[in-house]
Amino acid sequence: MHSNTSILAAHLADRGGWSDTAAVIDEQTGDIHRHGDVHARARSLAGEFLDRGIGAGDHVGFLVGDRPAWMPAFLALHAIGAVPLVVNPDLGERVQSRMLGILPTKFVLSYREHGLHIERRSPRLPVGPDDDGDGSAASRYYLYSSGTTGIPKAVAHTSADLPFFHAAVGGAHGLDIRATDTIVSLSQYYFTYGFNNQFVYPLFSGASVVLSRQRRNEEKFVDALHRHGATLAFSVPSALAKLADHIESAAVERPAGLRAIVSAGEPLPDAVAARLEDRWQVRVLNQIGSTEVGNAFCANGVTRRAAGTAGFVCPGYDVELRSDPDLPLPAAGSEHKLGEVWVSGPTIPRHAVTADGTKELLVDGWLETKDYGYWADNGGLVVVGRTDDFLHAGGISMSAVEIEAAIRSCAGVEDCAVFAPLVDGVSTLCALVVLAPSAGDPDESFDALRTHLRRQLEPFRVPKRWEPVAEIPRTGSGKIMRHQLSSVLGGEKPGMVR
C-alpha cells in the first residue's frame, strides 16, 4: 500500500494525542503548523499532484527547501506512490540537473514566491523498474551523499525505514524524543542527518521543529534555541566549535529548556564537547551514521551514553571492526587497535546510483563505511576519521582529524585543514589555517602553533608547512572537501607554503 507512511504517521498523531500540537514552526514568519494540519495538507496535495499527472513510480526532483510545505509535500508524494529525490534547492542549476539526471526524473517540485511549483521534464534515462528491481519503487525516496568526493551519489531508502530510524535513535533508549520537545537543527532536510532531525523524529514523536530557510550561523543558532525554547539541538563538530567560541566570548546563558546537544557528520573533538558541557551544563551526545545506512548506526542517548565516543551500536544494526595491516599508527599512548568500520542492518540498500550507473554497496550483506575506529573500554565506538582523512607523509600514515583537532584547540584559530601534497617531489604535511582577526602576524601565530603542537603530538604529526587562508572548503553539512584542498593554494607554487 503506497500510503503506508502517511497513514501510520497520522494514526500515531491521533493515538498519541499530538494532532493539535505544533509540528513545524516557521522561523521567518512565526507561523505554527500543527501535526493535524500537516496530514490534512498532505491529503489535499496528494489529489493536486495526481491532477497534475504525477503517478505511482514517477521520480520527482524534490527541491522544496526548509519551509513548512516540505513535510506535507513529501508525505503527499509517498501517498500517491511517487519517488522523491531530495535535492538542495540552493545549488546551481547545472549541479541540480546533474544530480537529477542520474535517475529518470519526470517532474521537479520546487517552491517559488507564491507556493509549490511543478515542472515536467524529459528524463534522459528510460523510465523502468526501480533500481533494486524488487517491486518497491513506489515506497522509495532518494537522498544524495554529502559530496566530500565531489561525485553525486543517490541512495534509496523506503518509507518502511522511517519508523525504524526513529526507534533506533529517537526512541526511549536513545534521545527519548517526545511531543513536548522542540528541535532546532543546523543540518537541513536535504542531508540525511537533517532529514531525520527535522522530518522523521517529529513525524513519529509529535515533537516540533523550528525551520530556517537559510543555514544558521552560531549567533542565529543560539537565538533560535532561546527564542523558541528548544529542548534538542542538532549540529556538526565544526559548527559546535564556533558555537563554543561564541557562547564563551559573549557570555551566552544556557537556553532554559535545552536538555541535549547532538553532534554528527564527522568526529567530535573531546575538547569541543567539554567546553559546551562545562559552560552550559548540558549533555553533548555524539553519533555516527551515513547516507547509505539512512541514519546513525551508533549513537549516544540521554541515559545510555558512552562518553568520548560515537555511542553504542543502535538496535537492529551490527558493527564490526576489520583489521588492515596498512592502517595508520594510533595516537601516542593508545592501546586500542584501529579497524575498518563495517555495518549491516535492515535499512541499507544493495546499491546506490551515480552518473556512471549503479554502484554496489554491500559485500556479503555488509557495508564498508570508509571510517576507521576502535572500541573504547566503555563499549562505545570511537571514530578517528574516514579513509580520506588519513594522510601519508614521509612514509608514515596518520589521522588528519587528530592533527586538526589539536590545531583548532589553539587560541586564534577559527578553522583548519591538513593535507600532504608533494613539495619538491616529497609528500609533506601542510596546514591550511583560518586565523582569527585578532591573531596578529601569521608567522608569529604559526610559530606559536608549532610550539603548542610539539607538546601534544609526536614530531612527525606537526605540519612542516603552514599557510593562512580565508576559508576551508566544506560541504553544506560541514565536512571538509579534502579533494579541493590543493586548489585552495592554486596548486604547488614556490612560496605558497611556509
Secondary structure, 3 states (H helix, E strand, C coil): CCCHHHHHHHHHHHHHCCCCCEEEEECCCCCEEEHHHHHHHHHHHHHHHHHCCCCCCCEEEEECCCCCCHHHHHHHHHHCCCEEEECCCCCCHHHHHHHHCCCCEEEEEEEECCEEEEEECCCCCCCCCCCCCCCCHHHEEEEECCCCCCCCEEEEEECCHHHHHHHHHHCCCCCCCCCCCEEEECCCCCCHHHHHHHHHHHHHHCCEEEECCCCCCHHHHHHHHHHCCCCEEEECHHHHHHHHHHHHHCCCCCCCCCCEEEECCCCCCHHHHHHHHHHHCCEEEEEEECCCCCCEEEECCCCCCCCCCCCEECCCCEEEEECCCCCCCCCCCCCCCCEEEEEECCCCCCEEEECCEEEECEECCEEEEEEEEEECCCCCEEEEEEHHHEEEECCEEEEHHHHHHHHHCCCCEEEEEEECCEECCEECCEEEEEECHHHCCHHHHHHHHHHHHHCCCCHHHCCCEEEECCCCCECCCCCECHHHHHHHCCCCCCCCCC
